[in-house]
Amino acid sequence: MIKIDCIYYQGCKPCKFHKEDGRLCGNCKDYHKIEKKILIIKLGALGDVLRTTSILPSLTKKYPNSVITWVVNKNALSLLQNNTYIYRKYVVEENYLEFILNEEFDVGICLDAEPLSATILSLAKCNEKMGFIADSSGRVIPVNKEAEEWYLMGLNDDLKNKNRKTYQKIISEICKLDKELERPQIFLNSESKRFAQVFFNTNNLRRYKRIIGINTGGGRRWLLKKWTVENYIKLIKLLKNNCPHVGIMLFGGPEEIKFNRRIIKDAGNLIVNAGCNNKILEFSGLINLTDIFITPDSLGMNISIALNKTTIVIVGPTSPWELDLFGNGVVIYNSDMECIGCYREKCDKKVNCMNSIEPEKVLNAIKRYL
């Protein structure tokens, strides 16, 4: 008898236990029946994909013996690799729709209020749907009442600004989860660990008592997410003067090459350059070398949180109240400015929410954790 409802059943080849010792389905002690099938559609952005993994432990507790299928953009796939909560991953840029249209799911969840994601959930056969779907005109609408609040915040910046719930709290409500959410998960593979170890040895980082990472990356959408070059340079110099035993690693992405070059030109002898062209898991492996990670609201922030690093977040145009550091770090913002969390892509104010955050304030936060 072949037990096709077992989590280890593959159909096209023997399961791993048959390969190991030749056992058959009928008397297999590792038979694991699938009770529920859950579909998650969260395509991007990178940081949002990672922080959405917070729901996985609670989902599996609510639906015991379930398997989770996740549909994601190709550039975010590595963020989900080796995550034991996820049974299958389908990539939008590859063949995936055939599988989604053929299969039946018990629960379907779409947390992207955007057309492609919502349309995928609309097409999927699910007994229960949560989050967002697309109607017959292709318009995105909430599919359950718990998603209405997040939906309205996406359309109204004033409502978004008034929100005091964390992102994790919001998505847990959409998914009807009553369990406390855990931090996001990211799993480093052997290659990324070796990459980080080589970097550690090459730069003789063992000579430092503590390593502080400074990340300048802030994504493309909100240009003001980034702190200023001048403030980064001043912070680096203050750190070296006040804490000479610490090493400082400078991080960024491809978009920060020129930005970081200006920092290196002025403070290059005080820092170790982590580079701006690392792959996501390489980037994560390097973050894992740090004890404290200073960053804007970004992918780097979410990786730092997932790795349980002390995370100091400098925030301005996006909401400081939506960020959950899970008890290990602090969010720094200028509370004197009424426009905090405005979500404007550009700002013409000479003194704004980011350049008004003094390096001394960030230094004091670092000292508390050192």
C-alpha positions in Angstrom: 0.0 0.0 0.0 1.3 3.4 -1.0 0.4 6.2 1.4 0.2 9.2 -0.9 -1.0 11.4 2.0 2.4 11.1 3.7 4.5 14.3 3.9 7.5 12.3 2.5 5.7 10.9 -0.5 7.1 12.3 -3.8 5.5 10.2 -6.5 8.3 10.4 -9.0 10.9 8.6 -6.8 11.2 6.6 -3.6 11.0 8.5 -0.3 14.2 9.1 1.7 13.4 6.3 4.2 13.0 3.7 1.4 16.3 4.9 0.1 18.0 4.5 3.5 16.8 1.1 4.5 14.4 -0.3 1.9 11.3 0.0 4.1 7.9 0.1 2.6 4.9 2.3 3.3 2.8 -0.3 5.1 5.0 -0.6 8.2 6.9 2.7 8.1 7.3 4.2 11.6 8.0 7.6 10.1 4.6 7.8 8.3 3.5 11.5 8.7 0.0 12.1 7.5 -0.8 15.5 6.0 -3.9 16.9 7.7 -4.0 20.4 6.3 -2.5 22.2 3.3 -1.8 25.9 3.5 -0.9 28.2 0.7 1.0 31.5 1.4 1.4 34.1 -1.3 4.0 36.7 -0.4 6.1 37.7 -3.4 8.0 40.7 -2.2 9.6 43.0 -1.2 12.6 41.2 0.2 12.3 42.5 3.7 8.6 41.9 3.8 9.0 38.3 2.7 11.5 37.7 5.5 9.5 39.3 8.2 6.3 37.4 7.1 8.1 34.2 8.1 7.1 35.2 11.7 3.7 33.6 11.1 5.0 30.2 10.3 5.4 28.7 13.8 2.0 29.9 14.9 0.4 28.6 11.7 1.8 25.1 12.3 0.5 25.2 15.9 -3.0 26.3 14.8 -3.0 23.6 12.0 -1.1 20.6 13.3 0.3 18.2 10.7 -0.1 20.8 8.0 2.2 21.5 5.1 2.9 25.0 3.8 3.4 26.0 0.1 4.8 29.5 -0.5 4.7 31.4 -3.7 7.5 33.9 -4.0 9.5 36.1 -6.4 12.7 34.5 -7.6 14.9 37.2 -6.1 13.5 36.4 -2.6 13.7 32.7 -2.8 17.0 32.4 -0.9 15.3 34.0 2.1 13.1 30.9 2.4 15.8 28.3 1.7 16.2 25.6 4.4 13.2 26.8 6.3 11.8 23.6 7.8 8.3 25.2 8.2 7.9 25.4 4.4 7.1 22.2 2.5 7.3 23.6 -1.1 8.3 26.9 -2.7 7.0 28.0 -6.1 8.7 30.8 -8.0 6.5 33.2 -10.0 9.1 33.6 -12.8 9.0 29.8 -13.3 6.2 27.3 -13.9 4.0 27.5 -10.8 0.4 28.3 -11.9 -0.2 24.8 -13.2 0.4 23.4 -9.7 -1.7 26.0 -8.0 -4.6 25.6 -10.3 -4.6 21.8 -10.0 -4.2 21.5 -6.2 -6.8 22.0 -3.5 -5.8 23.8 -0.2 -7.5 24.1 3.1 -6.2 27.6 3.8 -5.0 30.3 1.4 -3.2 33.4 2.6 -2.2 36.5 0.5 -0.6 39.3 2.5 0.2 41.5 -0.6 -2.5 44.0 -1.4 -1.3 44.1 -5.0 -2.8 42.7 -8.2 -0.6 39.7 -9.1 -0.5 38.2 -5.6 -4.2 38.8 -5.1 -5.0 37.2 -8.5 -3.1 34.1 -7.6 -5.2 33.7 -4.4 -8.4 34.4 -6.4 -7.5 31.5 -8.8 -6.4 29.1 -6.1 -8.9 26.5 -4.8 -9.0 27.0 -1.0 -11.6 26.2 1.5 -10.8 29.4 3.4 -9.0 32.5 2.2 -7.4 35.3 4.2 -5.9 38.6 3.1 -6.4 39.8 -0.4 -8.0 38.6 -3.6 -8.7 40.3 -7.0 -12.3 40.6 -8.1 -13.5 39.9 -11.6 -12.4 43.4 -12.7 -8.9 42.7 -11.4 -9.2 45.1 -8.5 -7.6 44.2 -5.2 -10.0 43.8 -2.3 -9.8 42.3 1.2 -11.3 38.8 1.4 -11.8 38.7 5.2 -12.8 41.4 7.7 -9.5 41.1 9.5 -7.7 42.3 6.4 -9.8 45.5 6.0 -7.7 47.6 8.4 -4.4 46.9 6.6 -6.2 47.4 3.2 -7.4 50.9 4.3 -4.0 51.8 5.6 -2.5 51.0 2.2 -4.8 53.5 0.6 -4.7 56.3 3.2 -1.4 57.7 4.5 -3.1 59.4 7.5 -4.5 56.1 8.7 -1.0 54.5 8.2 0.6 57.3 10.2 -1.8 56.8 13.1 -1.2 53.0 13.2 0.5 51.7 16.4 0.4 48.0 15.6 3.5 46.2 14.5 3.5 44.5 11.1 3.7 41.1 12.8 0.6 42.0 14.9 -1.3 43.1 11.8 -0.5 40.0 9.8 -1.3 37.7 12.7 -4.7 39.3 12.9 -5.3 38.8 9.2 -4.4 35.1 9.6 -6.6 34.8 12.7 -3.7 33.7 14.8 -3.9 34.0 18.6 -0.4 32.7 19.4 2.4 35.1 20.1 4.5 35.5 16.9 8.2 34.5 16.9 10.9 36.4 15.2 11.5 35.9 11.5 13.6 33.0 10.4 16.6 32.9 8.1 18.8 29.9 7.7 22.4 30.2 6.6 23.8 27.5 4.3 27.3 26.1 4.5 28.5 28.3 1.7 27.4 31.5 3.4 29.0 30.4 6.6 32.3 29.6 4.9 32.1 33.0 3.1 31.7 34.8 6.4 34.5 32.8 8.1 36.9 33.6 5.3 36.0 37.3 5.6 36.4 37.1 9.4 39.9 35.6 9.0 41.1 37.7 6.1 40.2 40.9 8.0 41.5 39.6 11.3 38.3 40.5 13.1 39.2 38.4 16.1 41.3 41.3 17.3 38.1 43.1 18.3 36.1 42.5 21.4 32.8 43.5 19.7 31.9 44.0 16.1 29.4 46.7 15.1 27.7 46.6 11.7 26.6 49.8 10.0 24.2 49.3 7.1 23.5 52.2 4.7 21.0 50.3 2.5 17.4 51.5 2.5 15.8 50.3 -0.7 14.6 52.2 -3.7 11.1 53.5 -2.9 11.7 56.0 -0.1 14.9 57.9 -0.8 14.9 59.5 2.7 15.2 56.1 4.4 18.9 56.5 4.4 20.7 58.5 7.0 23.2 61.1 5.7 26.8 60.4 4.6 28.0 63.1 7.1 26.2 61.5 10.0 27.5 58.0 9.2 31.1 59.4 9.1 30.6 61.3 12.4 29.2 58.2 14.1 32.1 56.0 12.9 34.6 58.6 14.3 32.7 58.9 17.6 32.6 55.1 17.9 36.3 54.8 17.4 37.1 57.5 19.9 34.7 56.2 22.6 35.0 52.5 22.0 38.4 51.8 20.5 38.0 48.0 21.2 35.2 47.6 18.7 35.5 46.8 15.0 33.2 48.5 12.5 31.9 46.8 9.4 30.3 48.9 6.7 27.4 47.3 4.8 25.3 48.2 1.8 23.7 46.9 -1.4 24.4 47.6 -5.1 22.6 50.9 -4.9 24.9 52.1 -2.1 28.2 51.7 -3.9 28.7 55.4 -4.5 27.2 56.3 -1.2 29.6 54.0 0.7 32.5 55.1 -1.4 32.1 58.6 0.1 32.2 57.2 3.6 35.2 55.0 2.9 37.1 58.0 1.4 36.8 59.9 4.7 36.7 57.1 7.3 38.2 54.1 5.4 41.0 53.5 7.9 38.4 53.1 10.7 36.2 50.5 9.1 36.2 47.1 7.5 34.3 47.3 4.2 31.8 44.4 3.9 31.1 45.3 0.2 27.9 46.1 -1.7 27.6 43.2 -4.1 27.1 40.2 -1.8 24.4 37.7 -2.5 21.6 37.7 0.1 22.9 34.7 2.1 26.4 36.0 1.9 25.1 39.4 3.2 23.3 37.5 5.9 26.5 35.5 6.9 28.4 38.8 7.2 25.7 40.3 9.4 25.9 37.2 11.6 29.5 38.2 12.4 28.3 41.4 14.2 27.1 41.9 17.7 25.2 45.1 17.1 23.7 46.1 13.8 22.8 49.8 13.0 20.5 50.1 10.0 17.6 51.9 8.4 14.2 50.1 7.9 15.5 47.6 5.3 16.2 44.0 4.3 19.4 44.3 6.5 17.2 45.2 9.5 15.0 42.2 9.0 18.0 39.8 8.6 19.5 41.2 11.7 16.3 40.7 13.6 16.0 37.1 12.2 19.6 36.4 13.4 18.7 37.8 16.9 21.4 40.5 16.6 21.0 43.6 18.7 19.4 45.9 16.1 19.4 49.7 16.3 17.1 51.1 13.6 17.2 54.7 12.4 13.7 55.5 11.0 12.0 58.6 9.5 9.6 58.4 6.6 8.3 54.9 7.4 6.5 53.9 10.6 8.7 53.3 13.7 5.7 51.7 15.4 5.3 48.9 12.8 8.8 47.5 13.6 9.1 44.7 16.1 12.7 44.0 17.3 11.5 41.2 19.6 13.1 42.7 22.7 16.6 43.0 21.3 17.3 46.6 20.2 15.8 50.0 19.8 14.1 52.1 17.1 15.5 55.7 16.9 13.4 58.5 15.4 12.9 62.2 16.0 9.7 62.4 18.0 9.7 66.2 17.8 8.8 66.0 14.1 5.1 65.6 13.5 5.6 64.2 10.0 7.3 60.9 11.2 6.0 58.0 9.2 4.7 60.2 6.4 5.5 57.6 3.7 6.4 60.3 1.3 8.9 59.2 -1.3 10.6 62.6 -1.4 11.0 65.5 1.0 11.9 69.1 0.4 12.5 70.0 4.1 16.0 71.3 4.9 15.8 69.8 8.3 14.0 66.5 8.0 13.2 63.3 10.0 16.5 61.6 9.1 19.2 64.3 9.0 17.9 65.7 12.4 18.9 62.4 14.1 22.2 63.2 15.8 25.0 60.6 15.7 25.5 61.2 19.5 22.0 59.7 20.1 22.9 56.6 18.1 26.2 56.3 19.9 24.4 56.4 23.3 22.2 53.6 22.2 25.2 51.5 21.1 26.9 52.2 24.5 23.9 50.8 26.4 24.1 47.5 24.6 27.9 47.3 24.6 
